[in-house]
Amino acid sequence: MTTAPRIDTDAVRPVEPGPAPAAPPTASRLKPESFTAGIKAVVGLVGLFAIWELAVFIFDFPKYLLVGPISAFEELFTNPGYFAVNALTTLQEGLAGFALGTALGVLCGALLYYASFLRPFLYPALIAIDTIPKVALAPLFIVWFGFGFESKAFVAMAIAFFPLVINTFDGLNSVPHELQDLARINRASKLKKMMKIDFIYALPSIFTGAKISISLAVGGAVVGEFIAGSKGLGYVILLANSQVDLPSMFAAFIVLAAIALLLFFIIDLISKKLLPWKNYTK
């Protein structure tokens, strides 16, 4: 008579559960870091203004050579409406140029990637156009579109255009071969592959180009106002220069920097909302 094998109960022990997988970072965890970064940015700006004011005080520059930020802010707060109206004009021109530059830049970048037979002809032509100083193009846009809003917007577009072309092309060109093979295996159409894989993967690169272009677009609007402007911050700077009014000039510089910083952080915030996975990378 055979007996059942004896089970060693000492050898059978319950498996202890391992540590739970770490939860992905949530918005609440990211907020303190964003708040700290904001505080550091403010401290950096305040420090820059302090060094600037201290240098003016120590070296005692003449008023027609350099003024401190206190004089610039006094001028800004003395005539807030004057600077606000002209800043709004420059902002509108810059945003219009940025929108046009973004649309055309992404379109041309996609054309470079998908129409490879055009790349040897189109890419050198785009580089050649980009090497032309935009100040030289401004009179041409004025001849084409007149002295109004449109010519400044097109100058802003010309400056904002090229970074988006390059970043769109590089983003599309960096899609992993594994994803392309996966789309081919699943017989995805070209349109579905482009929308579901290519542009999704290229979005971080496109947003990087947008963050570069938004500041350039504002500068492009100012360039247009230098050539043929009767309002806007570029006109304020030219008028202050003709009158050797450095407080007004530096006040316009501060407003321009504030606009460019604000637009940059708006684009950065939009990218974080649309691309949450990029926030988790170390």
C-alpha positions as CSV (number, residue, x, y, z in Angstrom):
1,M,0.0,0.0,0.0
2,T,1.5,3.3,-1.1
3,T,1.2,6.4,0.9
4,A,0.8,9.9,-0.4
5,P,4.0,12.0,-0.5
6,R,4.5,14.2,2.4
7,I,4.4,17.9,1.7
8,D,6.9,20.0,3.6
9,T,4.7,22.7,5.0
10,D,7.8,24.6,6.2
11,A,9.0,25.0,2.6
12,V,5.6,26.5,1.5
13,R,5.4,30.0,2.6
14,P,3.0,32.7,1.4
15,V,4.5,35.0,-1.1
16,E,4.8,38.4,0.4
17,P,3.4,41.1,-1.9
18,G,6.1,43.3,-3.4
19,P,6.1,47.1,-3.3
20,A,3.4,48.7,-5.3
21,P,4.5,50.2,-8.6
22,A,5.2,53.9,-8.3
23,A,2.3,56.0,-9.5
24,P,3.1,58.4,-12.3
25,P,3.7,62.0,-11.4
26,T,0.4,63.9,-11.0
27,A,-0.3,67.5,-11.5
28,S,-0.2,68.1,-7.8
29,R,3.3,66.7,-7.6
30,L,4.5,68.9,-10.5
31,K,3.0,72.1,-9.1
32,P,5.6,72.6,-6.3
33,E,8.4,72.3,-8.9
34,S,6.7,74.8,-11.2
35,F,6.2,77.2,-8.3
36,T,9.9,76.9,-7.3
37,A,11.0,77.5,-10.9
38,G,8.8,80.6,-11.0
39,I,10.2,81.9,-7.8
40,K,13.8,81.4,-9.1
41,A,12.9,83.2,-12.3
42,V,11.5,86.1,-10.4
43,V,14.6,86.2,-8.2
44,G,16.8,86.1,-11.3
45,L,15.0,89.0,-12.9
46,V,15.1,91.1,-9.7
47,G,18.8,90.3,-9.4
48,L,19.4,91.4,-13.0
49,F,17.6,94.7,-12.4
50,A,19.5,95.2,-9.1
51,I,22.9,94.7,-10.9
52,W,21.9,97.1,-13.6
53,E,20.8,99.8,-11.2
54,L,23.9,99.3,-9.1
55,A,26.2,99.6,-12.2
56,V,24.5,102.9,-13.2
57,F,24.9,104.2,-9.7
58,I,28.5,103.2,-9.3
59,F,29.8,104.3,-12.6
60,D,27.5,107.4,-12.7
61,F,26.7,107.2,-16.4
62,P,25.3,110.4,-18.1
63,K,21.6,110.3,-18.6
64,Y,22.0,110.3,-22.4
65,L,24.2,107.1,-22.3
66,L,22.4,104.8,-19.8
67,V,19.7,105.0,-17.2
68,G,18.7,102.4,-14.6
69,P,15.6,100.3,-14.3
70,I,14.1,102.6,-11.7
71,S,14.0,105.5,-14.3
72,A,12.6,103.1,-16.9
73,F,9.8,101.9,-14.6
74,E,9.0,105.5,-13.5
75,E,8.5,106.4,-17.1
76,L,6.4,103.2,-17.6
77,F,4.2,104.0,-14.7
78,T,3.9,107.7,-15.6
79,N,2.5,106.9,-19.1
80,P,1.0,103.4,-18.8
81,G,-1.7,104.1,-21.4
82,Y,0.9,105.2,-24.0
83,F,2.9,102.0,-23.6
84,A,-0.1,99.8,-23.3
85,V,-1.6,101.0,-26.6
86,N,1.7,100.6,-28.5
87,A,2.4,97.2,-26.9
88,L,-1.0,96.0,-28.0
89,T,-0.2,96.9,-31.6
90,T,3.1,95.1,-31.5
91,L,1.5,92.1,-29.8
92,Q,-1.2,91.8,-32.5
93,E,1.4,92.1,-35.3
94,G,3.6,89.5,-33.6
95,L,0.8,87.0,-33.0
96,A,-0.5,87.3,-36.6
97,G,3.1,86.7,-37.9
98,F,3.6,83.8,-35.5
99,A,0.3,82.2,-36.6
100,L,1.2,82.6,-40.3
101,G,4.8,81.4,-39.7
102,T,3.6,78.4,-37.7
103,A,1.1,77.3,-40.3
104,L,3.6,77.7,-43.2
105,G,6.5,76.4,-41.2
106,V,4.8,73.1,-40.2
107,L,3.4,72.7,-43.8
108,C,6.9,73.2,-45.4
109,G,8.5,70.9,-42.8
110,A,6.0,68.2,-43.6
111,L,6.5,68.8,-47.3
112,L,10.3,68.4,-46.9
113,Y,9.7,65.1,-45.1
114,Y,7.0,63.4,-47.1
115,A,8.0,64.8,-50.6
116,S,11.5,63.5,-50.5
117,F,12.0,64.1,-54.2
118,L,11.5,67.9,-53.5
119,R,14.0,68.0,-50.6
120,P,17.2,68.5,-52.7
121,F,15.6,71.5,-54.4
122,L,13.5,73.0,-51.6
123,Y,15.8,72.7,-48.6
124,P,18.7,74.8,-50.1
125,A,16.2,77.4,-51.3
126,L,14.7,77.8,-47.8
127,I,18.2,78.1,-46.2
128,A,19.1,80.8,-48.8
129,I,16.0,82.7,-48.0
130,D,16.6,82.5,-44.3
131,T,20.1,83.9,-44.6
132,I,18.7,87.1,-46.1
133,P,18.6,89.7,-43.2
134,K,14.9,90.4,-42.4
135,V,15.6,94.1,-42.2
136,A,16.3,93.9,-45.9
137,L,13.0,92.1,-46.6
138,A,11.0,94.6,-44.7
139,P,11.0,97.3,-47.4
140,L,9.8,94.7,-49.9
141,F,6.8,93.7,-47.7
142,I,6.0,97.4,-47.4
143,V,6.0,97.7,-51.2
144,W,3.7,94.7,-51.5
145,F,1.4,95.2,-48.5
146,G,1.7,98.9,-47.7
147,F,2.5,100.7,-44.5
148,G,-0.3,99.2,-42.4
149,F,-0.7,96.1,-40.2
150,E,-0.1,93.5,-42.9
151,S,3.5,94.5,-43.7
152,K,4.6,94.2,-40.1
153,A,2.8,90.8,-39.7
154,F,4.6,89.5,-42.8
155,V,7.9,90.6,-41.5
156,A,7.2,88.8,-38.2
157,M,6.1,85.7,-40.2
158,A,9.4,85.7,-42.2
159,I,11.4,85.7,-39.0
160,A,9.2,83.1,-37.2
161,F,9.0,80.7,-40.2
162,F,12.3,78.9,-40.4
163,P,12.6,77.5,-36.9
164,L,9.3,75.7,-37.3
165,V,10.4,74.3,-40.7
166,I,13.5,72.8,-39.2
167,N,11.9,71.5,-36.0
168,T,8.9,70.0,-37.9
169,F,11.2,68.2,-40.3
170,D,13.5,66.9,-37.6
171,G,10.6,65.8,-35.4
172,L,9.0,63.8,-38.3
173,N,12.4,62.4,-39.3
174,S,13.1,61.1,-35.8
175,V,10.0,58.8,-35.6
176,P,11.4,55.3,-34.6
177,H,11.5,52.7,-37.3
178,E,9.7,50.3,-35.0
179,L,6.6,52.5,-35.0
180,Q,6.8,52.8,-38.8
181,D,7.0,49.1,-39.1
182,L,4.1,48.7,-36.8
183,A,1.9,50.9,-38.9
184,R,3.0,49.0,-42.0
185,I,2.2,45.6,-40.4
186,N,-1.3,46.9,-39.4
187,R,-1.8,48.3,-42.9
188,A,-2.5,51.8,-41.7
189,S,-3.2,54.3,-44.3
190,K,-0.7,57.1,-45.0
191,L,-3.1,59.7,-43.5
192,K,-3.7,57.6,-40.3
193,K,0.0,57.0,-39.9
194,M,0.7,60.7,-40.3
195,M,-2.0,61.7,-37.8
196,K,-1.6,58.9,-35.2
197,I,2.1,58.3,-35.3
198,D,4.2,60.8,-37.2
199,F,2.8,64.1,-35.9
200,I,2.2,62.8,-32.4
201,Y,5.9,61.9,-32.1
202,A,7.0,65.2,-33.8
203,L,4.8,67.4,-31.5
204,P,7.6,68.0,-28.9
205,S,10.0,69.2,-31.6
206,I,7.3,71.4,-33.1
207,F,6.6,73.0,-29.8
208,T,10.3,73.6,-29.3
209,G,10.3,75.5,-32.6
210,A,7.2,77.4,-31.6
211,K,8.8,78.6,-28.3
212,I,11.8,79.9,-30.4
213,S,9.5,81.5,-33.0
214,I,7.2,83.3,-30.7
215,S,9.9,85.6,-29.4
216,L,11.3,86.0,-33.0
217,A,7.8,87.0,-34.2
218,V,7.6,89.8,-31.7
219,G,11.0,91.0,-32.7
220,G,10.0,90.8,-36.4
221,A,7.0,93.1,-35.7
222,V,9.4,95.6,-34.1
223,V,11.6,95.4,-37.2
224,G,8.7,96.2,-39.4
225,E,7.8,99.2,-37.2
226,F,11.4,100.4,-37.5
227,I,11.0,100.6,-41.2
228,A,7.5,102.0,-41.6
229,G,5.6,102.4,-38.3
230,S,3.5,105.1,-36.9
231,K,2.6,103.1,-33.7
232,G,3.9,100.1,-31.8
233,L,6.9,99.6,-29.5
234,G,9.3,99.9,-32.5
235,Y,7.9,103.3,-33.2
236,V,8.2,104.2,-29.5
237,I,11.9,103.2,-29.5
238,L,12.6,105.2,-32.7
239,L,10.8,108.3,-31.3
240,A,12.7,108.0,-28.0
241,N,16.0,107.6,-29.9
242,S,15.4,110.8,-31.9
243,Q,14.7,112.7,-28.7
244,V,17.5,111.0,-26.7
245,D,14.8,109.9,-24.2
246,L,16.5,106.8,-22.7
247,P,13.9,106.2,-20.0
248,S,11.2,105.8,-22.6
249,M,13.5,103.6,-24.7
250,F,14.4,101.3,-21.9
251,A,10.7,101.2,-20.7
252,A,9.8,99.9,-24.2
253,F,12.6,97.3,-24.0
254,I,11.2,96.1,-20.7
255,V,7.7,95.9,-22.1
256,L,9.0,94.0,-25.1
257,A,10.9,91.5,-22.9
258,A,7.8,91.0,-20.8
259,I,5.6,90.3,-23.8
260,A,8.2,87.8,-25.2
261,L,8.5,86.1,-21.8
262,L,4.8,85.9,-21.4
263,L,4.2,84.4,-24.8
264,F,7.0,81.9,-24.3
265,F,5.5,80.7,-21.1
266,I,2.1,80.4,-22.6
267,I,3.4,78.2,-25.4
268,D,5.3,76.2,-22.8
269,L,2.2,75.7,-20.7
270,I,0.2,74.6,-23.8
271,S,2.9,72.1,-24.6
272,K,2.7,70.7,-21.1
273,K,-1.1,70.3,-21.3
274,L,-1.0,68.7,-24.7
275,L,2.1,66.6,-24.0
276,P,1.8,65.4,-20.4
277,W,4.2,62.5,-20.9
278,K,7.0,64.9,-21.6
279,N,6.7,66.3,-18.1
280,Y,7.7,63.0,-16.6
281,T,11.1,62.7,-18.2
282,K,14.0,63.4,-16.0
